[in-house]
């Protein structure tokens, strides 16, 4: 009975959401109801006189690279506000992927129009006013130019994770429909190692070439493309507006890593934050198994080994060593 009511409530929520904001949210992720109601009532004023905060923070990176982990830690900072959900709909309402020439989720600075800039600013203004906010959305790695066009002083935090572990985690989530249901695309999928009919995670340029290949090649393409976007952004943005963070540093030197992030963002490092970071292993988020460096060797060793040559150039660019596949445990 409870499960049926839950499904009915979700269906009603989806219907209301689509009537209010359209159907362009590929991921179908809605902000909390309380936040949505506040945004709805504040939107008209924000279109006329938008409130824009200084130095908003956007956490981006390949899915499964630690973006949620960092987001959860920044929630300990009292100076920041949070959307509570990924912001796909804000960026895709005026720029739906199905209208893009390559049907990808790339959004360049030149794509932003006066109308879409007003809408995006109004959404964030309605949610946060002039308060400094954090937006965590991995796909925004493909929208960094657009973010800069709307928020010229935005700080981008780019998460990178070594290819084998990141790709292995992507494979796990592609094949876990209970947690990652995916979304419809205008192509039939015949992906070896994947039984679903929906695309999972991000739509990078050229995704259509991977609809009839293997799951590891799909995930390797996603990993390469989003990390290429990060390296391009790092080369173009001022050093105080782009912060690269290695996923591995969260576990190798957690306190030093987070303290450095807080300092670069101008946030207050408190005893409560340090205590939270020191007990990081008790705050694992958005994963079924505990984080572990080199997990690919026991999770998806054969599939990941198939794409090591493909990801080697980007691994070198990011400063990672390409592992020896013969040392796997399977």
C-alpha positions, 0 to 999 in steps of 0.5 A: 500500500505504501509503495503504491501511494509513493508511486502515485505521489511521484507521478503527481509530482512529475506531472506538476513539475512538467506543467510548470517547467517543461519536459526538458529535464532529461534526468527528471531530478526535481529540487525539493518541494519547499525549494520549488515553491519558493522559486515559483513565487520569487521567479517573477520578481527575479526576471525583473530584478535578478539577485546575483551572488558573488563567486558562486561555486560549481562542482563539475567532473565525470560522474562517479568522480567524487562530486557528491563527496565534495558537495556533502563536505561543503554543506558543512560551511555555514556561508553557503547555500545549496540547491539540494538537487542537480541543476539539469533542468535550469540549463536545459529548459532553454537549451534542450539537448534534442535541439543541439546540432549534435544532440549532446549536453554541451552548452557553449558561451555563444549558445547563451541568449539574452532570454536564457541568461535571464531565465538561468539567473532568475532560477538561481536568484529565486532559490538563493537571492544574493547568497553564495551557493554551490551547484553540484552537477557533473554534466555542467563540465560540458557547460563551463563556457555557459556558466562563465557567460551567466556568472563571470566570476563563478568558481569551477571545482573540477573533480578528476579520478583515475580512469580505471576506477572511474570507468569501473564505477560508471559501468556499475551504475549503468548496470544498476537500474534501481539507482540510475534509471537513465533517460530516453534518447532518439536511438536504439541501444545495443550495448554489450554488457548493458541490457537497458534501453535508456542512456545513463549519465551524460550525453557527450559529443559523439555519443551516437557512435557508441550505441552499438558498442561495449559498455566499457567503451561507452564509459571510457568515452564519457570519462575522456570527454568530460576530463577533456572539458576540465583540462580545456577550462583549466587552461582558459580560466584564471587560477582563482576561478578553477580549482582541480581536485583529485578524487584520490587526495580525499583518501590520501590526505583528506584534512589537507585537501579539504582545508586547501579547498576551503582556503581557496574558496574563502570559507571558514575552516572550523573545528566542526568541519575538521571533525567531519573530514577526519571521520570521512569514512563514516560519511560515504555517500551515493555508493553501495560499496566503500570507496577503495583505490584500485577497486576496478581490479576486483569489480570490472577488471576485464572490461576496464583492461579492454580500454586502457590503451584508449584512455592512456593519453588522457591519463597522462594529461591528468598525471595518472600512471596507466596500470598494468592489467596483468596485476588484476585479481581476476 
